[in-house]
Amino acid sequence: MKRKGFFLLLMITITILLSSCWSKKELTDLAIVAAMGVDKTKDGRYHLTLQIINPGNVAGVMVGGGGTQSPPITIYSASGDNLVEASRRASSRISRRLYYAHANLVVVGEKLAKEEGINTLMDAFDRDPEFRNTSTLVIANHSSAADLVKTLTPVDKIPANKVLKTLEFTERKWGENVKTSLQDVMKSLESPGRGTVVSGFGLVGNPQQAQKLDNLQESEPEATLRASGIAVLKQGKLVDWLYGKPARGTVWILDKIQGTDININWSGRKQAIAYQTVRQKTSVSAQVKNGKPHISVHTRVEGDIGDMEVPVDITNPKVITKIEQSVRKEIKKELKTAIERAQKNKTDILGFGEVVHRTRPNQFKKLKTEWNDVYFPKLDVDITVEAYVRRAGLRNKSFLSGVKEN
């Protein structure tokens, strides 16, 4: 009986001791960081720009007797010899504790990415237990990170959400951008012989105008943010920008295409038929012949006909076959362009070296040190594309065919 009483007293004591809120964080004491921009100053220091959420203003509450609207975010900046120092220096300007657990976006300035690279930054982000490595990383295209972080955006009140949603939808619908997290970037930087791709984001318009509420009160804002290209990183440093077909071809080989549109020529008219992809799969295999690596890329695509600007009889199986052949030719051309661009940059952003390492680890050990500069630029790559037309929308016979007959 005494033993039961002792255990009961012990349990009560433990319950009392462990019930304290030792790690509590009051919302009124926190400054929630939505996005972070990192630039390099002229004297070689890191310049940190923080996008802080104003909770009471996110919904666009009218404040003040004059009926003026306050911005949904507030910007704080600080500089330091490293990110930790810059972050702590910013605390002298903020009345609350900086809280990074909700920071979903990291923007790196183009100058910093080109001259120093992002390797040093990755260590700081990965070491902080509060910072999420699932946050999205973008490179400021022909702009500073500060200008992007300071920009106010319509529709999406919080600018960080605007960037994240734009990347998500353009990746799903167009395919010339790819959403990469800090974790994805760190894995590619650590992968042997692998280059890194990061989406770029640019500011269109006047940076000073982009920071004003007046910019949001126009039906067509004078300054706004837009997804702009793919940054190519070699050993963590920016070496090139990809746009258009080279960008989409790169995303295609990486098997990250979710949907896009392929335009083909028909009956002497350019871009006459629009082919919308529905599902696609790309696989890459590697072989080593006589000490030289050989890569095979295979892509299978299924899609629908979305638009026809010339009369076409798609009830004819031969016509469908011809359309499929044209689509295959166009996709193969884009993939080849992407490979040639990567080889020109001597940067294996396509992951070919990783495939060789995975399938032929012993042979790759001999190639690893000179992979990007010697073997990858001269790599033989076979490209095979399968493309199929599955549906033609709500009509088979072209509307233009009926107009022509009348």
C-alpha positions in Angstrom: 0.0 0.0 0.0 2.9 2.3 0.9 4.5 1.5 -2.5 1.4 2.5 -4.4 1.2 5.7 -2.5 4.9 6.5 -3.3 4.3 6.0 -7.0 1.1 8.1 -6.9 3.1 10.9 -5.2 5.9 10.6 -7.7 3.5 10.8 -10.7 1.8 13.9 -9.3 5.2 15.5 -8.7 6.4 14.8 -12.3 3.1 16.1 -13.7 3.5 19.3 -11.9 7.1 19.8 -12.9 6.6 18.9 -16.6 3.5 21.0 -17.2 5.2 24.4 -17.4 5.3 26.3 -20.7 9.0 26.9 -20.7 9.1 27.4 -24.5 6.0 29.5 -24.9 5.9 32.3 -27.5 3.3 35.0 -27.2 2.0 36.2 -30.6 2.1 39.8 -29.4 5.9 39.3 -28.9 6.6 37.9 -32.4 7.5 39.6 -35.7 6.5 36.9 -38.2 8.9 36.9 -41.2 7.3 35.9 -44.5 10.3 36.4 -46.8 14.0 37.1 -46.5 16.2 38.8 -49.1 20.0 38.6 -49.0 22.4 40.9 -50.9 26.0 41.9 -50.7 27.0 45.4 -50.0 29.9 47.3 -51.7 32.1 46.8 -48.6 31.5 43.0 -48.7 28.9 42.6 -45.9 25.6 40.8 -46.1 22.5 43.0 -46.4 19.4 41.4 -45.0 15.9 42.5 -46.0 13.0 41.1 -43.9 9.4 41.1 -45.0 7.4 41.3 -41.7 3.6 40.6 -41.7 1.3 43.2 -40.3 -1.5 40.9 -39.0 -4.1 43.6 -38.6 -3.5 45.0 -42.1 -3.4 41.8 -44.2 -7.2 42.0 -44.8 -6.8 45.6 -46.0 -8.3 47.2 -42.9 -8.8 51.0 -43.2 -7.1 52.8 -40.4 -6.8 56.3 -39.2 -9.2 59.2 -39.4 -8.3 60.0 -43.0 -9.3 56.5 -44.2 -5.9 55.6 -45.4 -4.9 52.0 -45.9 -1.8 50.6 -44.3 0.4 48.1 -46.1 0.1 44.4 -45.1 3.8 44.1 -44.6 6.6 46.1 -43.1 10.3 46.0 -44.3 13.3 46.0 -41.9 16.9 45.9 -43.1 20.2 45.4 -41.5 23.8 44.5 -42.5 26.5 42.3 -41.0 29.5 40.2 -41.7 27.3 37.1 -41.7 23.6 36.4 -41.7 23.4 35.8 -37.9 25.0 39.2 -37.2 22.7 40.9 -39.7 19.6 39.2 -38.2 20.6 40.2 -34.6 21.4 43.8 -35.7 17.8 44.0 -37.1 16.5 43.4 -33.6 17.6 47.0 -32.7 14.9 48.3 -35.0 12.1 45.9 -34.2 10.0 45.9 -31.0 9.4 42.1 -31.4 11.4 38.9 -31.6 12.0 37.8 -35.2 10.2 34.6 -35.9 11.5 32.6 -38.9 9.3 29.5 -38.7 6.8 30.9 -41.2 9.4 32.2 -43.7 8.5 30.5 -46.9 10.7 32.4 -49.3 14.4 33.3 -49.6 15.5 35.7 -52.3 19.2 35.9 -53.2 20.5 38.9 -55.1 21.9 38.3 -58.6 25.2 40.1 -57.7 25.7 37.9 -54.6 24.8 34.7 -56.5 27.2 35.6 -59.3 30.2 36.8 -57.4 30.2 34.8 -54.2 27.7 32.0 -54.6 25.1 30.6 -52.3 27.1 27.8 -50.5 27.9 30.0 -47.5 24.2 31.0 -47.1 23.1 27.4 -47.2 25.1 26.6 -44.0 23.4 29.4 -42.1 19.9 28.3 -43.2 20.5 24.6 -42.5 22.0 25.2 -39.1 19.2 27.3 -37.7 16.6 24.9 -36.0 13.8 27.5 -36.4 14.3 28.1 -40.2 12.5 25.6 -42.4 14.6 24.0 -45.2 11.4 23.5 -47.1 11.3 27.2 -47.9 11.5 28.2 -51.6 14.7 29.7 -52.9 14.7 32.1 -55.9 17.4 34.3 -57.5 16.6 37.9 -58.2 16.9 38.3 -62.0 18.6 41.6 -63.0 17.6 43.0 -59.7 18.5 43.0 -56.0 16.8 40.8 -53.4 15.8 43.9 -51.5 13.8 45.3 -54.4 11.9 42.1 -54.7 11.1 41.7 -51.1 10.0 45.3 -50.8 7.5 45.1 -53.7 3.8 45.2 -52.8 1.6 43.0 -54.9 -2.1 43.0 -55.8 -4.5 40.1 -55.3 -2.1 38.3 -52.9 -1.7 40.7 -50.0 1.5 39.1 -48.8 4.2 39.4 -51.6 5.9 36.2 -50.5 2.7 34.3 -51.3 2.5 35.9 -54.7 6.0 34.6 -55.6 5.2 31.1 -54.3 1.8 30.8 -56.1 3.3 32.1 -59.3 6.0 29.5 -59.3 3.5 26.8 -58.5 1.1 27.7 -61.3 3.7 28.5 -64.0 5.3 25.1 -63.3 2.0 23.4 -63.6 0.8 25.2 -66.7 3.9 26.4 -68.7 7.0 24.5 -67.6 9.7 27.2 -68.0 10.2 27.5 -64.2 10.8 25.1 -61.4 10.0 25.5 -57.7 13.1 24.5 -55.7 13.3 24.4 -51.9 16.4 25.0 -49.8 16.6 21.3 -49.2 16.5 20.6 -53.0 19.3 23.1 -53.6 21.5 21.6 -50.8 21.1 18.1 -52.2 22.1 19.2 -55.7 25.1 21.1 -54.3 26.3 18.0 -52.5 25.7 15.6 -55.4 28.9 14.7 -57.2 29.3 16.4 -60.5 25.9 18.0 -60.4 24.9 21.6 -61.3 22.0 23.4 -59.7 18.9 25.1 -61.1 16.9 27.7 -59.3 14.0 29.8 -60.6 14.5 33.4 -61.2 12.1 36.2 -60.3 12.3 39.7 -61.6 10.8 43.1 -61.0 9.0 44.7 -63.9 8.8 48.5 -63.6 10.2 51.1 -61.2 11.4 49.7 -57.8 10.4 52.9 -56.0 6.9 52.7 -57.4 6.6 49.0 -56.5 6.9 49.9 -52.8 4.0 52.4 -52.8 0.3 51.6 -52.0 -0.6 53.9 -55.0 0.8 51.2 -57.2 -1.9 48.8 -56.0 -4.8 51.2 -56.6 -4.4 50.9 -60.4 -6.1 48.3 -62.6 -2.7 47.7 -64.3 0.1 48.3 -61.7 3.1 50.1 -63.1 5.5 47.7 -61.2 5.0 44.1 -60.4 6.8 40.8 -59.9 7.1 38.0 -62.5 8.8 34.6 -62.8 11.8 35.2 -65.1 14.0 32.4 -66.3 16.0 29.6 -64.6 19.3 30.4 -62.9 22.2 27.9 -63.7 24.6 27.5 -60.7 28.0 25.9 -61.0 29.6 25.0 -57.7 27.0 27.3 -56.1 27.8 30.4 -58.3 25.5 31.8 -61.0 26.9 31.3 -64.5 23.9 31.6 -66.8 20.2 32.3 -67.2 17.9 30.1 -69.3 14.7 31.3 -71.0 12.2 29.9 -73.4 12.9 26.6 -75.0 16.3 25.9 -73.3 14.5 26.5 -69.9 11.6 24.2 -70.7 13.8 21.5 -72.2 15.8 21.5 -69.0 12.7 21.1 -66.8 11.6 18.4 -69.2 14.7 16.3 -68.8 14.6 16.8 -65.1 11.1 15.2 -65.3 9.5 18.2 -63.6 7.1 19.2 -66.4 3.6 19.1 -65.1 1.9 20.7 -68.1 2.7 22.9 -71.1 1.8 23.8 -74.6 3.6 22.7 -77.8 2.9 24.7 -81.0 3.5 23.0 -84.4 3.5 24.3 -88.0 0.8 23.1 -90.4 0.0 23.7 -94.0 2.6 26.4 -94.3 1.4 28.4 -91.3 3.7 28.7 -88.3 2.4 27.7 -84.8 -0.9 26.6 -86.3 -1.8 23.8 -83.9 -1.6 23.9 -80.1 -0.9 20.6 -78.4 -1.6 20.6 -74.6 0.3 18.0 -72.6 -1.8 16.1 -70.1 0.8 13.6 -68.7 4.4 13.1 -69.4 7.3 11.0 -68.1 11.0 11.3 -68.7 13.6 8.7 -67.8 17.4 8.9 -68.1 19.7 5.9 -68.3 23.5 5.6 -68.6 26.1 3.3 -69.9 29.9 3.3 -70.0 31.4 2.1 -73.2 35.2 1.9 -73.6 35.6 4.2 -70.6 33.3 6.8 -72.1 29.8 7.5 -70.6 26.8 7.3 -72.9 23.3 8.8 -71.9 19.9 7.9 -73.2 16.9 10.2 -72.6 13.4 8.8 -73.2 10.3 11.0 -73.0 6.7 9.8 -73.3 3.9 12.5 -73.7 0.2 12.3 -74.0 -1.9 15.4 -74.7 -4.9 17.0 -76.3 -5.4 19.4 -79.2 -6.2 22.8 -77.8 -6.4 25.1 -80.8 -6.2 24.9 -84.6 -5.8 28.0 -86.7 -6.1 26.1 -90.0 -8.8 23.6 -91.2 -7.6 20.1 -90.2 -9.5 16.8 -90.6 -8.5 15.2 -87.3 -11.0 12.3 -87.9 -8.4 11.0 -90.3 -5.9 8.7 -88.5 -3.1 9.6 -90.9 -3.5 13.3 -89.9 -3.3 12.4 -86.2 -0.2 10.4 -86.9 1.3 13.4 -88.7 0.5 15.7 -85.8 2.1 13.3 -83.4 5.3 13.2 -85.5 5.4 17.0 -85.6 5.0 17.1 -81.8 7.8 14.6 -81.3 10.1 16.5 -83.5 9.4 19.8 -81.7 10.0 18.2 -78.2 13.2 16.5 -79.3 14.5 19.8 -80.6 13.8 21.5 -77.2 15.6 18.7 -75.3 18.6 18.8 -77.6 18.8 22.6 -77.2 18.8 22.3 -73.4 21.5 19.6 -73.5 23.7 21.7 -75.8 23.3 24.8 -73.6 24.2 22.9 -70.5 27.3 21.4 -72.3 28.3 24.9 -73.4 28.2 26.1 -69.8 30.1 22.9 -68.7 27.6 22.5 -65.9 25.6 19.3 -65.5 22.3 20.7 -64.4 20.5 17.8 -66.0 21.8 15.2 -63.5 23.5 13.0 -66.1 26.5 12.5 -63.8 24.2 11.5 -61.0 22.7 8.8 -63.2 26.2 7.5 -64.1 27.2 7.5 -60.5 24.0 5.6 -59.5 24.3 2.9 -62.2 28.1 2.7 -62.6 29.6 3.9 -59.3 33.1 2.4 -59.9 33.5 3.9 -63.3 32.2 7.3 -62.1 34.9 7.5 -59.4 37.4 7.9 -62.3 35.3 10.5 -64.0 34.1 12.6 -61.1 36.9 15.1 -60.7 36.7 16.1 -64.4 33.1 15.4 -65.1 31.8 18.9 -65.7 34.8 20.3 -67.5 36.0 17.3 -69.6 33.4 14.5 -69.9 30.0 16.2 -69.8 30.7 18.7 -72.6 31.6 15.9 -75.0 28.9 13.5 -73.8 26.9 11.5 -76.4 23.2 11.7 -75.7 20.4 9.7 -77.5 17.0 11.3 -77.3 13.8 9.3 -77.9 10.4 11.0 -77.8 6.9 9.4 -77.9 4.0 11.7 -78.3 0.3 10.8 -78.6 -2.9 12.7 -79.3 -5.6 11.5 -76.9 -8.5 14.0 -77.3 -9.5 16.9 -79.5 -11.7 18.9 -77.1 -15.5 19.3 -77.6 -15.4 19.0 -81.4 -13.7 16.8 -84.0 -14.2 18.8 -87.1 -12.5 22.1 -87.1 -14.7 25.2 -86.8 -12.6 26.7 -89.6 -13.5 23.8 -91.9 -17.2 24.7 -91.6 -16.5 28.4 -92.3 -14.5 27.4 -95.4 -17.2 25.2 -96.8 -19.8 28.0 -96.4 
